[in-house]
Amino acid sequence: MPEPFIIQVSEKEVKKEREKARALRQSRWWKQRLARGICYYCRRHFPPSEMSMDHVVPLIRGGKTTKGNVVTVCQECNRRKKYLLPMEWEAYVQNSLGKYETTGITEKFSSFAKRNSSKREK
């Protein structure tokens, strides 16, 4: 797994970004994203009630609440990703593929890993 990248973010900044996220959840843009019901990470379909907002670059790692940094995710992916950066998440997924063969996690996350590895090769 890559070395962790740590940035100092104040509680005030995190609180401000969370307030922006609450406002963004009320926007038409977000509601349309939710209605699609596709998890950004595992690409499975879910009802909107089972989806949540994830910051690709987490707030505590310096991420901002912008349309380019928030995605719809299923609860399982959101719980697993926690505060990881995209490169850390990708390494986690790659490491998990061999460990969880019998649970179906390979099937769920392999599309994310393949999608991102093909981007790197270009």
N, CA and C atoms as an extended XYZ file, in Angstrom:
366
Properties=species:S:1:pos:R:3:atomname:S:1:resname:S:1:resid:I:1 pbc="F F F"
N         0.844       -1.177        0.000 N   MET     1
C         0.000        0.000        0.000 CA  MET     1
C         0.889        1.241        0.000 C   MET     1
N         0.510        2.291       -0.746 N   PRO     2
C         1.336        3.497       -0.799 CA  PRO     2
C         1.485        4.146        0.577 C   PRO     2
N         2.541        4.913        0.726 N   GLU     3
C         2.740        5.657        1.964 CA  GLU     3
C         1.567        6.625        2.156 C   GLU     3
N         1.045        6.749        3.381 N   PRO     4
C        -0.081        7.653        3.601 CA  PRO     4
C         0.312        9.106        3.394 C   PRO     4
N        -0.598        9.839        2.815 N   PHE     5
C        -0.411       11.276        2.596 CA  PHE     5
C        -1.267       11.980        3.634 C   PHE     5
N        -0.643       12.721        4.524 N   ILE     6
C        -1.357       13.383        5.606 CA  ILE     6
C        -1.259       14.889        5.409 C   ILE     6
N        -2.390       15.546        5.570 N   ILE     7
C        -2.434       16.997        5.493 CA  ILE     7
C        -3.181       17.489        6.722 C   ILE     7
N        -2.772       18.619        7.242 N   GLN     8
C        -3.435       19.183        8.412 CA  GLN     8
C        -4.668       19.955        7.964 C   GLN     8
N        -5.824       19.534        8.436 N   VAL     9
C        -7.079       20.209        8.117 CA  VAL     9
C        -7.743       20.542        9.435 C   VAL     9
N        -8.125       21.794        9.593 N   SER    10
C        -8.735       22.217       10.848 CA  SER    10
C       -10.176       21.731       10.950 C   SER    10
N       -10.649       21.623       12.177 N   GLU    11
C       -12.041       21.231       12.408 CA  GLU    11
C       -12.992       22.229       11.759 C   GLU    11
N       -12.597       23.487       11.773 N   LYS    12
C       -13.420       24.542       11.181 CA  LYS    12
C       -13.594       24.308        9.672 C   LYS    12
N       -12.502       23.946        8.993 N   GLU    13
C       -12.567       23.665        7.550 CA  GLU    13
C       -13.446       22.452        7.254 C   GLU    13
N       -13.291       21.401        8.060 N   VAL    14
C       -14.083       20.184        7.863 CA  VAL    14
C       -15.561       20.503        8.081 C   VAL    14
N       -15.865       21.256        9.107 N   LYS    15
C       -17.256       21.628        9.408 CA  LYS    15
C       -17.858       22.424        8.251 C   LYS    15
N       -17.086       23.357        7.711 N   LYS    16
C       -17.554       24.167        6.578 CA  LYS    16
C       -17.855       23.286        5.365 C   LYS    16
N       -16.974       22.335        5.081 N   GLU    17
C       -17.172       21.441        3.940 CA  GLU    17
C       -18.361       20.502        4.156 C   GLU    17
N       -18.583       20.074        5.385 N   ARG    18
C       -19.753       19.224        5.679 CA  ARG    18
C       -21.049       20.003        5.483 C   ARG    18
N       -21.029       21.270        5.832 N   GLU    19
C       -22.210       22.119        5.599 CA  GLU    19
C       -22.469       22.251        4.099 C   GLU    19
N       -21.405       22.418        3.327 N   LYS    20
C       -21.545       22.482        1.866 CA  LYS    20
C       -22.106       21.165        1.315 C   LYS    20
N       -21.684       20.049        1.904 N   ALA    21
C       -22.175       18.733        1.462 CA  ALA    21
C       -23.674       18.603        1.751 C   ALA    21
N       -24.109       19.077        2.917 N   ARG    22
C       -25.541       19.033        3.240 CA  ARG    22
C       -26.338       19.845        2.227 C   ARG    22
N       -25.823       21.002        1.848 N   ALA    23
C       -26.508       21.836        0.855 CA  ALA    23
C       -26.507       21.149       -0.517 C   ALA    23
N       -25.402       20.549       -0.887 N   LEU    24
C       -25.297       19.873       -2.188 CA  LEU    24
C       -26.264       18.694       -2.277 C   LEU    24
N       -26.509       18.023       -1.163 N   ARG    25
C       -27.454       16.892       -1.153 CA  ARG    25
C       -28.872       17.322       -1.519 C   ARG    25
N       -29.171       18.585       -1.351 N   GLN    26
C       -30.503       19.100       -1.680 CA  GLN    26
C       -30.610       19.557       -3.138 C   GLN    26
N       -29.505       19.578       -3.836 N   SER    27
C       -29.503       20.089       -5.209 CA  SER    27
C       -30.095       19.083       -6.189 C   SER    27
N       -30.601       19.594       -7.278 N   ARG    28
C       -31.146       18.747       -8.341 CA  ARG    28
C       -30.049       17.845       -8.915 C   ARG    28
N       -28.860       18.405       -9.068 N   TRP    29
C       -27.728       17.646       -9.591 CA  TRP    29
C       -27.503       16.380       -8.765 C   TRP    29
N       -27.450       16.521       -7.444 N   TRP    30
C       -27.201       15.376       -6.583 CA  TRP    30
C       -28.351       14.379       -6.647 C   TRP    30
N       -29.571       14.868       -6.647 N   LYS    31
C       -30.731       13.979       -6.683 CA  LYS    31
C       -30.765       13.173       -7.981 C   LYS    31
N       -30.313       13.767       -9.074 N   GLN    32
C       -30.227       13.030      -10.337 CA  GLN    32
C       -29.152       11.944      -10.256 C   GLN    32
N       -28.047       12.272       -9.648 N   ARG    33
C       -26.973       11.281       -9.460 CA  ARG    33
C       -27.483       10.100       -8.634 C   ARG    33
N       -28.167       10.420       -7.557 N   LEU    34
C       -28.706        9.401       -6.665 CA  LEU    34
C       -29.723        8.525       -7.382 C   LEU    34
N       -30.529        9.139       -8.223 N   ALA    35
C       -31.575        8.406       -8.940 CA  ALA    35
C       -30.981        7.362       -9.891 C   ALA    35
N       -29.779        7.609      -10.391 N   ARG    36
C       -29.127        6.624      -11.266 CA  ARG    36
C       -28.842        5.332      -10.510 C   ARG    36
N       -28.536        5.470       -9.221 N   GLY    37
C       -28.351        4.306       -8.368 CA  GLY    37
C       -27.125        3.463       -8.646 C   GLY    37
N       -26.080        4.049       -9.197 N   ILE    38
C       -24.864        3.286       -9.512 CA  ILE    38
C       -23.750        3.691       -8.544 C   ILE    38
N       -23.173        2.694       -7.879 N   CYS    39
C       -22.066        2.952       -6.966 CA  CYS    39
C       -20.811        3.264       -7.788 C   CYS    39
N       -20.143        4.326       -7.448 N   TYR    40
C       -18.937        4.757       -8.157 CA  TYR    40
C       -17.833        3.697       -8.104 C   TYR    40
N       -17.730        2.988       -6.990 N   TYR    41
C       -16.626        2.053       -6.805 CA  TYR    41
C       -16.916        0.652       -7.328 C   TYR    41
N       -18.037        0.061       -6.948 N   CYS    42
C       -18.289       -1.328       -7.355 CA  CYS    42
C       -19.190       -1.425       -8.586 C   CYS    42
N       -19.765       -0.321       -9.022 N   ARG    43
C       -20.605       -0.235      -10.231 CA  ARG    43
C       -21.907       -1.025      -10.131 C   ARG    43
N       -22.274       -1.484       -8.961 N   ARG    44
C       -23.551       -2.179       -8.802 CA  ARG    44
C       -24.671       -1.151       -8.684 C   ARG    44
N       -25.905       -1.607       -8.909 N   HIS    45
C       -27.081       -0.740       -8.827 CA  HIS    45
C       -27.761       -0.911       -7.470 C   HIS    45
N       -28.231        0.224       -6.919 N   PHE    46
C       -28.904        0.245       -5.630 CA  PHE    46
C       -30.051        1.242       -5.677 C   PHE    46
N       -31.062        1.061       -4.812 N   PRO    47
C       -32.084        2.096       -4.697 CA  PRO    47
C       -31.455        3.329       -4.041 C   PRO    47
N       -31.954        4.522       -4.363 N   PRO    48
C       -31.370        5.750       -3.795 CA  PRO    48
C       -31.268        5.734       -2.265 C   PRO    48
N       -32.202        5.080       -1.604 N   SER    49
C       -32.174        5.042       -0.135 CA  SER    49
C       -30.977        4.273        0.418 C   SER    49
N       -30.348        3.461       -0.420 N   GLU    50
C       -29.192        2.679        0.016 CA  GLU    50
C       -27.869        3.272       -0.463 C   GLU    50
N       -27.922        4.489       -0.992 N   MET    51
C       -26.719        5.151       -1.502 CA  MET    51
C       -26.369        6.316       -0.579 C   MET    51
N       -25.123        6.719       -0.620 N   SER    52
C       -24.695        7.883        0.144 CA  SER    52
C       -23.659        8.668       -0.650 C   SER    52
N       -23.265        9.788       -0.088 N   MET    53
C       -22.282       10.660       -0.720 CA  MET    53
C       -20.897       10.322       -0.170 C   MET    53
N       -19.943       10.221       -1.068 N   ASP    54
C       -18.561       10.006       -0.650 CA  ASP    54
C       -17.692       11.065       -1.301 C   ASP    54
N       -16.765       11.581       -0.533 N   HIS    55
C       -15.769       12.503       -1.068 CA  HIS    55
C       -14.605       11.650       -1.569 C   HIS    55
N       -14.321       11.701       -2.844 N   VAL    56
C       -13.238       10.900       -3.416 CA  VAL    56
C       -11.944       11.200       -2.665 C   VAL    56
N       -11.627       12.471       -2.517 N   VAL    57
C       -10.548       12.883       -1.619 CA  VAL    57
C       -11.250       13.300       -0.330 C   VAL    57
N       -11.109       12.517        0.738 N   PRO    58
C       -11.845       12.776        1.969 CA  PRO    58
C       -11.569       14.159        2.559 C   PRO    58
N       -12.578       14.677        3.249 N   LEU    59
C       -12.449       16.003        3.858 CA  LEU    59
C       -11.268       16.063        4.817 C   LEU    59
N       -11.088       15.010        5.610 N   ILE    60
C        -9.995       15.035        6.586 CA  ILE    60
C        -8.623       14.886        5.938 C   ILE    60
N        -8.608       14.623        4.627 N   ARG    61
C        -7.355       14.527        3.886 CA  ARG    61
C        -7.179       15.729        2.960 C   ARG    61
N        -8.007       16.770        3.169 N   GLY    62
C        -7.868       17.997        2.387 CA  GLY    62
C        -8.833       18.125        1.229 C   GLY    62
N        -9.752       17.179        1.062 N   GLY    63
C       -10.731       17.233       -0.020 CA  GLY    63
C       -11.761       18.325        0.205 C   GLY    63
N       -12.407       18.711       -0.854 N   LYS    64
C       -13.435       19.754       -0.803 CA  LYS    64
C       -14.763       19.183       -1.278 C   LYS    64
N       -15.833       19.857       -0.909 N   THR    65
C       -17.156       19.458       -1.365 CA  THR    65
C       -17.427       20.179       -2.677 C   THR    65
N       -17.075       19.509       -3.767 N   THR    66
C       -17.325       20.030       -5.107 CA  THR    66
C       -17.936       18.907       -5.934 C   THR    66
N       -18.581       19.267       -7.014 N   LYS    67
C       -19.178       18.247       -7.874 CA  LYS    67
C       -18.134       17.281       -8.413 C   LYS    67
N       -16.925       17.715       -8.556 N   GLY    68
C       -15.865       16.848       -9.053 CA  GLY    68
C       -15.264       15.931       -7.997 C   GLY    68
N       -15.612       16.153       -6.735 N   ASN    69
C       -15.025       15.359       -5.656 CA  ASN    69
C       -16.043       14.529       -4.886 C   ASN    69
N       -17.326       14.631       -5.230 N   VAL    70
C       -18.325       13.808       -4.545 CA  VAL    70
C       -18.952       12.829       -5.526 C   VAL    70
N       -19.181       11.621       -5.040 N   VAL    71
C       -19.745       10.556       -5.866 CA  VAL    71
C       -20.786        9.792       -5.054 C   VAL    71
N       -21.674        9.105       -5.780 N   THR    72
C       -22.645        8.238       -5.117 CA  THR    72
C       -22.006        6.878       -4.890 C   THR    72
N       -22.191        6.355       -3.697 N   VAL    73
C       -21.612        5.062       -3.346 CA  VAL    73
C       -22.595        4.233       -2.539 C   VAL    73
N       -22.419        2.932       -2.604 N   CYS    74
C       -23.226        2.050       -1.751 CA  CYS    74
C       -22.642        2.104       -0.341 C   CYS    74
N       -23.423        1.674        0.600 N   GLN    75
C       -22.991        1.737        1.998 CA  GLN    75
C       -21.770        0.853        2.259 C   GLN    75
N       -21.710       -0.296        1.591 N   GLU    76
C       -20.574       -1.207        1.796 CA  GLU    76
C       -19.264       -0.562        1.335 C   GLU    76
N       -19.270        0.018        0.143 N   CYS    77
C       -18.047        0.663       -0.359 CA  CYS    77
C       -17.671        1.855        0.504 C   CYS    77
N       -18.659        2.624        0.915 N   ASN    78
C       -18.382        3.794        1.742 CA  ASN    78
C       -17.761        3.372        3.069 C   ASN    78
N       -18.260        2.298        3.644 N   ARG    79
C       -17.728        1.798        4.908 CA  ARG    79
C       -16.291        1.294        4.726 C   ARG    79
N       -16.020        0.631        3.620 N   ARG    80
C       -14.684        0.086        3.381 CA  ARG    80
C       -13.664        1.173        3.026 C   ARG    80
N       -14.085        2.157        2.263 N   LYS    81
C       -13.147        3.183        1.799 CA  LYS    81
C       -12.709        4.099        2.937 C   LYS    81
N       -13.609        4.443        3.813 N   LYS    82
C       -13.329        5.318        4.953 CA  LYS    82
C       -12.663        6.613        4.501 C   LYS    82
N       -11.441        6.832        4.906 N   TYR    83
C       -10.722        8.078        4.634 CA  TYR    83
C        -9.588        7.894        3.623 C   TYR    83
N        -9.640        6.815        2.849 N   LEU    84
C        -8.547        6.535        1.912 CA  LEU    84
C        -8.572        7.460        0.698 C   LEU    84
N        -7.398        7.795        0.213 N   LEU    85
C        -7.252        8.518       -1.044 CA  LEU    85
C        -7.450        7.528       -2.192 C   LEU    85
N        -7.748        8.011       -3.403 N   PRO    86
C        -7.968        7.099       -4.527 CA  PRO    86
C        -6.852        6.075       -4.731 C   PRO    86
N        -5.596        6.484       -4.646 N   MET    87
C        -4.498        5.532       -4.863 CA  MET    87
C        -4.422        4.517       -3.721 C   MET    87
N        -4.773        4.932       -2.508 N   GLU    88
C        -4.777        4.005       -1.381 CA  GLU    88
C        -5.940        3.020       -1.508 C   GLU    88
N        -7.094        3.529       -1.956 N   TRP    89
C        -8.258        2.665       -2.161 CA  TRP    89
C        -7.956        1.626       -3.242 C   TRP    89
N        -7.333        2.067       -4.311 N   GLU    90
C        -7.005        1.142       -5.396 CA  GLU    90
C        -6.071        0.037       -4.897 C   GLU    90
N        -5.088        0.402       -4.090 N   ALA    91
C        -4.172       -0.598       -3.528 CA  ALA    91
C        -4.941       -1.546       -2.605 C   ALA    91
N        -5.859       -1.010       -1.831 N   TYR    92
C        -6.684       -1.840       -0.944 CA  TYR    92
C        -7.493       -2.839       -1.764 C   TYR    92
N        -8.106       -2.355       -2.842 N   VAL    93
C        -8.912       -3.228       -3.695 CA  VAL    93
C        -8.035       -4.305       -4.314 C   VAL    93
N        -6.879       -3.925       -4.832 N   GLN    94
C        -5.977       -4.903       -5.443 CA  GLN    94
C        -5.564       -5.972       -4.432 C   GLN    94
N        -5.263       -5.563       -3.215 N   ASN    95
C        -4.874       -6.511       -2.170 CA  ASN    95
C        -6.050       -7.385       -1.759 C   ASN    95
N        -7.249       -6.832       -1.786 N   SER    96
C        -8.445       -7.559       -1.367 CA  SER    96
C        -8.882       -8.594       -2.387 C   SER    96
N        -8.551       -8.409       -3.637 N   LEU    97
C        -9.022       -9.317       -4.676 CA  LEU    97
C        -8.620      -10.753       -4.390 C   LEU    97
N        -7.412      -10.972       -3.918 N   GLY    98
C        -6.967      -12.324       -3.630 CA  GLY    98
C        -7.513      -12.868       -2.327 C   GLY    98
N        -7.813      -11.991       -1.371 N   LYS    99
C        -8.230      -12.437       -0.048 CA  LYS    99
C        -9.695      -12.834        0.027 C   LYS    99
N       -10.529      -12.286       -0.840 N   TYR   100
C       -11.959      -12.458       -0.683 CA  TYR   100
C       -12.600      -13.192       -1.849 C   TYR   100
N       -11.894      -14.116       -2.425 N   GLU   101
C       -12.397      -14.842       -3.586 CA  GLU   101
C       -13.772      -15.445       -3.345 C   GLU   101
N       -14.020      -15.984       -2.160 N   THR   102
C       -15.268      -16.706       -1.918 CA  THR   102
C       -16.416      -15.797       -1.508 C   THR   102
N       -16.174      -14.540       -1.198 N   THR   103
C       -17.254      -13.679       -0.714 CA  THR   103
C       -17.901      -12.866       -1.820 C   THR   103
N       -17.353      -12.888       -2.989 N   GLY   104
C       -17.920      -12.099       -4.080 CA  GLY   104
C       -17.354      -10.697       -4.161 C   GLY   104
N       -16.453      -10.349       -3.258 N   ILE   105
C       -15.888       -9.001       -3.289 CA  ILE   105
C       -15.054       -8.797       -4.548 C   ILE   105
N       -14.472       -9.867       -5.050 N   THR   106
C       -13.692       -9.777       -6.280 CA  THR   106
C       -14.570       -9.258       -7.408 C   THR   106
N       -15.726       -9.839       -7.524 N   GLU   107
C       -16.666       -9.444       -8.576 CA  GLU   107
C       -17.086       -7.987       -8.418 C   GLU   107
N       -17.307       -7.558       -7.179 N   LYS   108
C       -17.804       -6.205       -6.928 CA  LYS   108
C       -16.747       -5.144       -7.206 C   LYS   108
N       -15.521       -5.386       -6.765 N   PHE   109
C       -14.509       -4.344       -6.844 CA  PHE   109
C       -13.571       -4.473       -8.026 C   PHE   109
N       -13.597       -5.602       -8.711 N   SER   110
C       -12.644       -5.779       -9.797 CA  SER   110
C       -12.879       -4.798      -10.934 C   SER   110
N       -14.131       -4.387      -11.157 N   SER   111
C       -14.380       -3.419      -12.231 CA  SER   111
C       -13.723       -2.088      -11.904 C   SER   111
N       -13.731       -1.699      -10.620 N   PHE   112
C       -13.062       -0.460      -10.220 CA  PHE   112
C       -11.559       -0.587      -10.455 C   PHE   112
N       -10.979       -1.698      -10.028 N   ALA   113
C        -9.539       -1.887      -10.170 CA  ALA   113
C        -9.136       -1.920      -11.640 C   ALA   113
N        -9.885       -2.651      -12.462 N   LYS   114
C        -9.564       -2.728      -13.889 CA  LYS   114
C        -9.700       -1.370      -14.560 C   LYS   114
N       -10.765       -0.644      -14.220 N   ARG   115
C       -11.020        0.668      -14.813 CA  ARG   115
C        -9.863        1.611      -14.518 C   ARG   115
N        -9.368        1.603      -13.284 N   ASN   116
C        -8.309        2.516      -12.912 CA  ASN   116
C        -6.941        2.057      -13.378 C   ASN   116
N        -6.706        0.773      -13.457 N   SER   117
C        -5.404        0.320      -13.952 CA  SER   117
C        -5.274        0.593      -15.438 C   SER   117
N        -6.362        0.506      -16.182 N   SER   118
C        -6.296        0.794      -17.614 CA  SER   118
C        -6.045        2.272      -17.873 C   SER   118
N        -6.508        3.138      -16.970 N   LYS   119
C        -6.259        4.574      -17.095 CA  LYS   119
C        -4.772        4.863      -16.910 C   LYS   119
N        -4.142        4.162      -15.964 N   ARG   120
C        -2.724        4.380      -15.699 CA  ARG   120
C        -1.856        3.944      -16.859 C   ARG   120
N        -2.269        2.890      -17.557 N   GLU   121
C        -1.458        2.342      -18.640 CA  GLU   121
C        -1.453        3.224      -19.872 C   GLU   121
N        -2.443        4.100      -20.006 N   LYS   122
C        -2.541        4.967      -21.198 CA  LYS   122
C        -1.530        6.076      -21.191 C   LYS   122
